[in-house]
């Protein structure tokens, strides 16, 4: 999966996998100073069950670590992923 950093405007950002104008997978957040408020995770139905959503979270987590940000899980998938694994404890807000 080749994720592209995308500015959505008004302090909103995403990592997206697209095909033309079609968004196949994305994770979105609002940036509030050093806090990434993780709002939404989407994976196209035919790609589900293949670990793409976890890849989105991992990509956002790497971005948070690189920039010394914390992540607050509002999205239910991100919250569940944080609960299932201690690998994100260093960036959880």
N, CA, C and O atoms as CSV, one atom per row, in Angstrom:
chain,resi,resn,atom,element,x,y,z
A,1,UNK,N,N,0.850,-1.174,0.000
A,1,UNK,CA,C,0.000,0.000,0.000
A,1,UNK,C,C,0.898,1.239,0.000
A,1,UNK,O,O,1.820,1.343,0.809
A,2,UNK,N,N,0.624,2.174,-0.908
A,2,UNK,CA,C,1.381,3.413,-0.989
A,2,UNK,C,C,0.519,4.557,-0.478
A,2,UNK,O,O,-0.341,5.068,-1.197
A,3,UNK,N,N,0.754,4.957,0.769
A,3,UNK,CA,C,-0.069,5.983,1.408
A,3,UNK,C,C,0.500,7.363,1.149
A,3,UNK,O,O,1.706,7.584,1.259
A,4,UNK,N,N,-0.379,8.285,0.805
A,4,UNK,CA,C,0.015,9.655,0.498
A,4,UNK,C,C,-0.500,10.589,1.587
A,4,UNK,O,O,-1.681,10.561,1.933
A,5,UNK,N,N,0.399,11.420,2.126
A,5,UNK,CA,C,0.020,12.442,3.092
A,5,UNK,C,C,-0.809,13.490,2.358
A,5,UNK,O,O,-0.395,13.992,1.313
A,6,UNK,N,N,-1.988,13.824,2.908
A,6,UNK,CA,C,-2.911,14.749,2.256
A,6,UNK,C,C,-3.394,15.788,3.259
A,6,UNK,O,O,-3.851,15.442,4.349
A,7,UNK,N,N,-3.291,17.068,2.887
A,7,UNK,CA,C,-3.863,18.141,3.700
A,7,UNK,C,C,-5.305,18.331,3.270
A,7,UNK,O,O,-5.584,18.579,2.096
A,8,UNK,N,N,-6.220,18.215,4.219
A,8,UNK,CA,C,-7.645,18.347,3.927
A,8,UNK,C,C,-8.160,19.747,4.220
A,8,UNK,O,O,-9.270,20.090,3.812
A,9,UNK,N,N,-7.377,20.565,4.918
A,9,UNK,CA,C,-7.767,21.929,5.271
A,9,UNK,C,C,-8.207,22.026,6.716
A,9,UNK,O,O,-8.613,21.034,7.322
A,10,UNK,N,N,-8.125,23.235,7.266
A,10,UNK,CA,C,-8.563,23.516,8.641
A,10,UNK,C,C,-7.940,22.556,9.645
A,10,UNK,O,O,-8.638,21.992,10.488
A,11,UNK,N,N,-6.626,22.371,9.554
A,11,UNK,CA,C,-5.872,21.500,10.469
A,11,UNK,C,C,-6.273,20.034,10.371
A,11,UNK,O,O,-6.016,19.265,11.298
A,12,UNK,N,N,-6.895,19.633,9.270
A,12,UNK,CA,C,-7.273,18.231,9.053
A,12,UNK,C,C,-6.349,17.619,8.009
A,12,UNK,O,O,-6.048,18.223,6.979
A,13,UNK,N,N,-5.904,16.388,8.310
A,13,UNK,CA,C,-4.942,15.693,7.465
A,13,UNK,C,C,-5.355,14.240,7.300
A,13,UNK,O,O,-6.230,13.741,8.007
A,14,UNK,N,N,-4.707,13.571,6.353
A,14,UNK,CA,C,-4.989,12.154,6.118
A,14,UNK,C,C,-3.784,11.487,5.484
A,14,UNK,O,O,-2.937,12.130,4.864
A,15,UNK,N,N,-3.739,10.183,5.660
A,15,UNK,CA,C,-2.911,9.326,4.818
A,15,UNK,C,C,-3.911,8.556,3.974
A,15,UNK,O,O,-4.851,7.961,4.502
A,16,UNK,N,N,-3.707,8.569,2.649
A,16,UNK,CA,C,-4.673,7.958,1.734
A,16,UNK,C,C,-4.002,7.068,0.703
A,16,UNK,O,O,-2.885,7.326,0.254
A,17,UNK,N,N,-4.709,6.027,0.348
A,17,UNK,CA,C,-4.397,5.189,-0.806
A,17,UNK,C,C,-5.509,5.479,-1.802
A,17,UNK,O,O,-6.685,5.271,-1.505
A,18,UNK,N,N,-5.137,5.955,-2.976
A,18,UNK,CA,C,-6.147,6.306,-3.974
A,18,UNK,C,C,-5.873,5.585,-5.282
A,18,UNK,O,O,-4.768,5.116,-5.558
A,19,UNK,N,N,-6.924,5.522,-6.064
A,19,UNK,CA,C,-6.828,5.040,-7.436
A,19,UNK,C,C,-7.604,6.045,-8.269
A,19,UNK,O,O,-8.835,6.023,-8.292
A,20,UNK,N,N,-6.891,6.916,-8.948
A,20,UNK,CA,C,-7.553,8.031,-9.610
A,20,UNK,C,C,-8.154,8.944,-8.550
A,20,UNK,O,O,-7.462,9.371,-7.627
A,21,UNK,N,N,-9.436,9.240,-8.682
A,21,UNK,CA,C,-10.131,10.067,-7.690
A,21,UNK,C,C,-10.775,9.240,-6.583
A,21,UNK,O,O,-11.358,9.800,-5.654
A,22,UNK,N,N,-10.678,7.923,-6.672
A,22,UNK,CA,C,-11.310,7.029,-5.707
A,22,UNK,C,C,-10.405,6.784,-4.504
A,22,UNK,O,O,-9.258,6.365,-4.660
A,23,UNK,N,N,-10.922,7.047,-3.307
A,23,UNK,CA,C,-10.183,6.759,-2.074
A,23,UNK,C,C,-10.427,5.298,-1.720
A,23,UNK,O,O,-11.561,4.893,-1.464
A,24,UNK,N,N,-9.355,4.513,-1.707
A,24,UNK,CA,C,-9.461,3.089,-1.406
A,24,UNK,C,C,-9.256,2.801,0.081
A,24,UNK,O,O,-9.804,1.837,0.617
A,25,UNK,N,N,-8.464,3.642,0.739
A,25,UNK,CA,C,-8.207,3.499,2.176
A,25,UNK,C,C,-7.702,4.831,2.698
A,25,UNK,O,O,-6.991,5.553,1.999
A,26,UNK,N,N,-8.078,5.158,3.951
A,26,UNK,CA,C,-7.585,6.404,4.540
A,26,UNK,C,C,-7.723,6.386,6.047
A,26,UNK,O,O,-8.557,5.686,6.620
A,27,UNK,N,N,-6.863,7.191,6.667
A,27,UNK,CA,C,-6.979,7.484,8.089
A,27,UNK,C,C,-6.880,9.002,8.201
A,27,UNK,O,O,-5.977,9.609,7.626
A,28,UNK,N,N,-7.802,9.616,8.935
A,28,UNK,CA,C,-7.855,11.075,9.022
A,28,UNK,C,C,-7.725,11.530,10.470
A,28,UNK,O,O,-8.075,10.816,11.409
A,29,UNK,N,N,-7.207,12.747,10.612
A,29,UNK,CA,C,-7.078,13.324,11.949
A,29,UNK,C,C,-7.105,14.845,11.873
A,29,UNK,O,O,-6.879,15.444,10.822
A,30,UNK,N,N,-7.387,15.445,13.020
A,30,UNK,CA,C,-7.260,16.878,13.207
A,30,UNK,C,C,-6.014,17.109,14.049
A,30,UNK,O,O,-5.830,16.472,15.086
A,31,UNK,N,N,-5.164,18.017,13.600
A,31,UNK,CA,C,-3.931,18.329,14.312
A,31,UNK,C,C,-4.197,19.480,15.271
A,31,UNK,O,O,-4.619,20.558,14.854
A,32,UNK,N,N,-3.952,19.251,16.546
A,32,UNK,CA,C,-4.127,20.274,17.576
A,32,UNK,C,C,-2.806,20.382,18.328
A,32,UNK,O,O,-2.558,19.642,19.280
A,33,UNK,N,N,-1.957,21.319,17.886
A,33,UNK,CA,C,-0.602,21.478,18.421
A,33,UNK,C,C,0.145,20.157,18.247
A,33,UNK,O,O,0.361,19.727,17.113
A,34,UNK,N,N,0.547,19.497,19.343
A,34,UNK,CA,C,1.281,18.239,19.213
A,34,UNK,C,C,0.385,17.015,19.398
A,34,UNK,O,O,0.868,15.929,19.716
A,35,UNK,N,N,-0.912,17.195,19.199
A,35,UNK,CA,C,-1.887,16.116,19.366
A,35,UNK,C,C,-2.595,15.819,18.039
A,35,UNK,O,O,-3.159,16.714,17.409
A,36,UNK,N,N,-2.555,14.556,17.633
A,36,UNK,CA,C,-3.294,14.084,16.464
A,36,UNK,C,C,-4.591,13.449,16.976
A,36,UNK,O,O,-4.553,12.401,17.620
A,37,UNK,N,N,-5.722,14.068,16.698
A,37,UNK,CA,C,-7.012,13.521,17.112
A,37,UNK,C,C,-7.500,12.631,15.972
A,37,UNK,O,O,-8.002,13.118,14.959
A,38,UNK,N,N,-7.346,11.327,16.152
A,38,UNK,CA,C,-7.632,10.342,15.108
A,38,UNK,C,C,-9.141,10.146,14.993
A,38,UNK,O,O,-9.789,9.645,15.912
A,39,UNK,N,N,-9.685,10.550,13.847
A,39,UNK,CA,C,-11.130,10.640,13.709
A,39,UNK,C,C,-11.777,9.543,12.871
A,39,UNK,O,O,-12.923,9.173,13.126
A,40,UNK,N,N,-11.067,9.020,11.880
A,40,UNK,CA,C,-11.757,8.166,10.920
A,40,UNK,C,C,-10.764,7.239,10.237
A,40,UNK,O,O,-9.679,7.655,9.832
A,41,UNK,N,N,-11.150,5.990,10.120
A,41,UNK,CA,C,-10.378,5.010,9.357
A,41,UNK,C,C,-11.336,4.343,8.388
A,41,UNK,O,O,-12.427,3.919,8.770
A,42,UNK,N,N,-10.921,4.253,7.127
A,42,UNK,CA,C,-11.760,3.641,6.098
A,42,UNK,C,C,-10.901,2.752,5.212
A,42,UNK,O,O,-9.796,3.122,4.815
A,43,UNK,N,N,-11.435,1.564,4.910
A,43,UNK,CA,C,-10.838,0.668,3.927
A,43,UNK,C,C,-11.975,0.178,3.039
A,43,UNK,O,O,-12.999,-0.301,3.525
A,44,UNK,N,N,-11.776,0.308,1.728
A,44,UNK,CA,C,-12.769,-0.139,0.756
A,44,UNK,C,C,-13.142,-1.597,1.030
A,44,UNK,O,O,-12.287,-2.408,1.388
A,45,UNK,N,N,-14.402,-1.917,0.862
A,45,UNK,CA,C,-14.927,-3.230,1.245
A,45,UNK,C,C,-14.135,-4.400,0.662
A,45,UNK,O,O,-13.878,-5.373,1.371
A,46,UNK,N,N,-13.749,-4.331,-0.592
A,46,UNK,CA,C,-13.038,-5.470,-1.202
A,46,UNK,C,C,-11.599,-5.624,-0.687
A,46,UNK,O,O,-10.942,-6.618,-0.995
A,47,UNK,N,N,-11.102,-4.650,0.093
A,47,UNK,CA,C,-9.764,-4.735,0.675
A,47,UNK,C,C,-9.777,-5.094,2.156
A,47,UNK,O,O,-8.721,-5.292,2.755
A,48,UNK,N,N,-10.948,-5.177,2.741
A,48,UNK,CA,C,-11.051,-5.449,4.179
A,48,UNK,C,C,-10.593,-6.864,4.516
A,48,UNK,O,O,-10.649,-7.775,3.691
A,49,UNK,N,N,-10.141,-7.013,5.751
A,49,UNK,CA,C,-9.702,-8.321,6.223
A,49,UNK,C,C,-8.290,-8.686,5.800
A,49,UNK,O,O,-7.861,-9.824,5.991
A,50,UNK,N,N,-7.562,-7.732,5.226
A,50,UNK,CA,C,-6.209,-7.999,4.737
A,50,UNK,C,C,-5.142,-7.211,5.512
A,50,UNK,O,O,-3.973,-7.194,5.124
A,51,UNK,N,N,-5.552,-6.567,6.599
A,51,UNK,CA,C,-4.601,-5.843,7.436
A,51,UNK,C,C,-4.333,-4.410,7.011
A,51,UNK,O,O,-3.430,-3.767,7.546
A,52,UNK,N,N,-5.105,-3.896,6.054
A,52,UNK,CA,C,-4.868,-2.534,5.587
A,52,UNK,C,C,-5.180,-1.480,6.652
A,52,UNK,O,O,-4.461,-0.487,6.763
A,53,UNK,N,N,-6.229,-1.680,7.424
A,53,UNK,CA,C,-6.571,-0.712,8.474
A,53,UNK,C,C,-5.443,-0.623,9.501
A,53,UNK,O,O,-5.103,0.472,9.948
A,54,UNK,N,N,-4.873,-1.737,9.871
A,54,UNK,CA,C,-3.737,-1.752,10.808
A,54,UNK,C,C,-2.545,-1.024,10.200
A,54,UNK,O,O,-1.829,-0.311,10.902
A,55,UNK,N,N,-2.327,-1.200,8.897
A,55,UNK,CA,C,-1.246,-0.489,8.222
A,55,UNK,C,C,-1.457,1.019,8.290
A,55,UNK,O,O,-0.501,1.778,8.451
A,56,UNK,N,N,-2.714,1.452,8.168
A,56,UNK,CA,C,-3.021,2.867,8.278
A,56,UNK,C,C,-2.650,3.402,9.662
A,56,UNK,O,O,-2.024,4.455,9.784
A,57,UNK,N,N,-3.041,2.666,10.697
A,57,UNK,CA,C,-2.718,3.076,12.068
A,57,UNK,C,C,-1.206,3.091,12.271
A,57,UNK,O,O,-0.668,4.017,12.878
A,58,UNK,N,N,-0.526,2.075,11.767
A,58,UNK,CA,C,0.930,2.008,11.914
A,58,UNK,C,C,1.613,3.176,11.200
A,58,UNK,O,O,2.584,3.738,11.707
A,59,UNK,N,N,1.110,3.530,10.040
A,59,UNK,CA,C,1.683,4.644,9.277
A,59,UNK,C,C,1.488,5.965,10.035
A,59,UNK,O,O,2.412,6.773,10.128
A,60,UNK,N,N,0.288,6.175,10.570
A,60,UNK,CA,C,0.012,7.377,11.353
A,60,UNK,C,C,0.863,7.386,12.623
A,60,UNK,O,O,1.349,8.440,13.035
A,61,UNK,N,N,1.044,6.230,13.238
A,61,UNK,CA,C,1.866,6.141,14.448
A,61,UNK,C,C,3.323,6.486,14.151
A,61,UNK,O,O,3.970,7.169,14.945
A,62,UNK,N,N,3.840,6.022,13.021
A,62,UNK,CA,C,5.213,6.357,12.635
A,62,UNK,C,C,5.353,7.861,12.416
A,62,UNK,O,O,6.356,8.459,12.804
A,63,UNK,N,N,4.346,8.467,11.795
A,63,UNK,CA,C,4.337,9.914,11.577
A,63,UNK,C,C,4.325,10.648,12.921
A,63,UNK,O,O,5.044,11.632,13.100
A,64,UNK,N,N,3.508,10.168,13.863
A,64,UNK,CA,C,3.445,10.772,15.197
A,64,UNK,C,C,4.807,10.678,15.887
A,64,UNK,O,O,5.284,11.654,16.467
A,65,UNK,N,N,5.417,9.520,15.823
A,65,UNK,CA,C,6.735,9.352,16.460
A,65,UNK,C,C,7.787,10.255,15.814
A,65,UNK,O,O,8.578,10.887,16.513
A,66,UNK,N,N,7.794,10.314,14.492
A,66,UNK,CA,C,8.773,11.138,13.773
A,66,UNK,C,C,8.649,12.617,14.139
A,66,UNK,O,O,9.633,13.356,14.119
A,67,UNK,N,N,7.428,13.039,14.473
A,67,UNK,CA,C,7.174,14.452,14.759
A,67,UNK,C,C,6.957,14.744,16.242
A,67,UNK,O,O,6.599,15.863,16.610
A,68,UNK,N,N,7.171,13.743,17.090
A,68,UNK,CA,C,6.992,13.846,18.532
A,68,UNK,C,C,5.579,14.302,18.898
A,68,UNK,O,O,5.390,15.158,19.762
A,69,UNK,N,N,4.584,13.704,18.214
A,69,UNK,CA,C,3.176,13.961,18.482
A,69,UNK,C,C,2.604,12.823,19.322
A,69,UNK,O,O,3.182,11.739,19.400
A,70,UNK,N,N,1.471,13.088,19.943
A,70,UNK,CA,C,0.669,12.064,20.608
A,70,UNK,C,C,-0.579,11.847,19.765
A,70,UNK,O,O,-0.965,12.711,18.978
A,71,UNK,N,N,-1.205,10.689,19.933
A,71,UNK,CA,C,-2.424,10.361,19.195
A,71,UNK,C,C,-3.567,10.120,20.175
A,71,UNK,O,O,-3.428,9.348,21.124
A,72,UNK,N,N,-4.681,10.776,19.944
A,72,UNK,CA,C,-5.896,10.561,20.728
A,72,UNK,C,C,-6.887,9.819,19.836
A,72,UNK,O,O,-7.225,10.291,18.751
A,73,UNK,N,N,-7.344,8.672,20.288
A,73,UNK,CA,C,-8.236,7.836,19.495
A,73,UNK,C,C,-9.691,8.235,19.694
A,73,UNK,O,O,-10.262,8.003,20.760
A,74,UNK,N,N,-10.287,8.834,18.674
A,74,UNK,CA,C,-11.725,9.086,18.636
A,74,UNK,C,C,-12.370,8.006,17.766
A,74,UNK,O,O,-13.459,7.519,18.070
A,75,UNK,N,N,-11.693,7.643,16.695
A,75,UNK,CA,C,-12.135,6.572,15.794
A,75,UNK,C,C,-12.173,5.253,16.561
A,75,UNK,O,O,-11.218,4.918,17.262
A,76,UNK,N,N,-13.252,4.513,16.436
A,76,UNK,CA,C,-13.397,3.257,17.176
A,76,UNK,C,C,-12.348,2.225,16.776
A,76,UNK,O,O,-11.900,1.451,17.622
A,77,UNK,N,N,-11.950,2.195,15.513
A,77,UNK,CA,C,-10.931,1.228,15.094
A,77,UNK,C,C,-9.579,1.560,15.732
A,77,UNK,O,O,-8.886,0.665,16.215
A,78,UNK,N,N,-9.207,2.822,15.734
A,78,UNK,CA,C,-7.938,3.223,16.349
A,78,UNK,C,C,-7.968,2.921,17.844
A,78,UNK,O,O,-6.991,2.409,18.392
A,79,UNK,N,N,-9.077,3.232,18.506
A,79,UNK,CA,C,-9.206,2.951,19.943
A,79,UNK,C,C,-9.054,1.455,20.219
A,79,UNK,O,O,-8.359,1.060,21.155
A,80,UNK,N,N,-9.697,0.635,19.412
A,80,UNK,CA,C,-9.615,-0.825,19.579
A,80,UNK,C,C,-8.184,-1.310,19.339
A,80,UNK,O,O,-7.692,-2.170,20.070
A,81,UNK,N,N,-7.527,-0.774,18.337
A,81,UNK,CA,C,-6.148,-1.153,18.036
A,81,UNK,C,C,-5.226,-0.770,19.184
A,81,UNK,O,O,-4.341,-1.543,19.551
A,82,UNK,N,N,-5.423,0.411,19.755
A,82,UNK,CA,C,-4.630,0.837,20.908
A,82,UNK,C,C,-4.844,-0.095,22.092
A,82,UNK,O,O,-3.898,-0.414,22.812
A,83,UNK,N,N,-6.085,-0.534,22.296
A,83,UNK,CA,C,-6.404,-1.408,23.442
A,83,UNK,C,C,-5.792,-2.792,23.282
A,83,UNK,O,O,-5.370,-3.403,24.264
A,84,UNK,N,N,-5.742,-3.293,22.044
A,84,UNK,CA,C,-5.260,-4.651,21.792
A,84,UNK,C,C,-3.751,-4.791,21.892
A,84,UNK,O,O,-3.249,-5.899,22.080
A,85,UNK,N,N,-3.017,-3.690,21.769
A,85,UNK,CA,C,-1.567,-3.807,21.707
A,85,UNK,C,C,-0.886,-2.691,22.501
A,85,UNK,O,O,-1.336,-1.546,22.506
A,86,UNK,N,N,0.181,-3.045,23.155
A,86,UNK,CA,C,0.968,-2.067,23.893
A,86,UNK,C,C,1.980,-1.339,23.020
A,86,UNK,O,O,2.710,-0.477,23.508
A,87,UNK,N,N,2.031,-1.679,21.719
A,87,UNK,CA,C,3.037,-1.072,20.846
A,87,UNK,C,C,2.815,0.415,20.597
A,87,UNK,O,O,3.686,1.086,20.044
A,88,UNK,N,N,1.652,0.936,21.001
A,88,UNK,CA,C,1.341,2.340,20.786
A,88,UNK,C,C,1.371,3.149,22.087
A,88,UNK,O,O,1.052,4.338,22.076
A,89,UNK,N,N,1.744,2.532,23.188
A,89,UNK,CA,C,1.696,3.192,24.496
A,89,UNK,C,C,2.519,4.478,24.536
A,89,UNK,O,O,2.175,5.407,25.267
A,90,UNK,N,N,3.601,4.543,23.760
A,90,UNK,CA,C,4.456,5.723,23.777
A,90,UNK,C,C,3.831,6.941,23.105
A,90,UNK,O,O,4.287,8.064,23.317
A,91,UNK,N,N,2.783,6.729,22.290
A,91,UNK,CA,C,2.189,7.860,21.577
A,91,UNK,C,C,0.723,8.081,21.936
A,91,UNK,O,O,0.104,9.021,21.438
A,92,UNK,N,N,0.162,7.237,22.787
A,92,UNK,CA,C,-1.232,7.427,23.184
A,92,UNK,C,C,-1.370,8.651,24.086
A,92,UNK,O,O,-0.581,8.860,25.007
A,93,UNK,N,N,-2.400,9.456,23.792
A,93,UNK,CA,C,-2.646,10.640,24.624
A,93,UNK,C,C,-3.572,10.262,25.761
A,93,UNK,O,O,-3.914,11.109,26.587
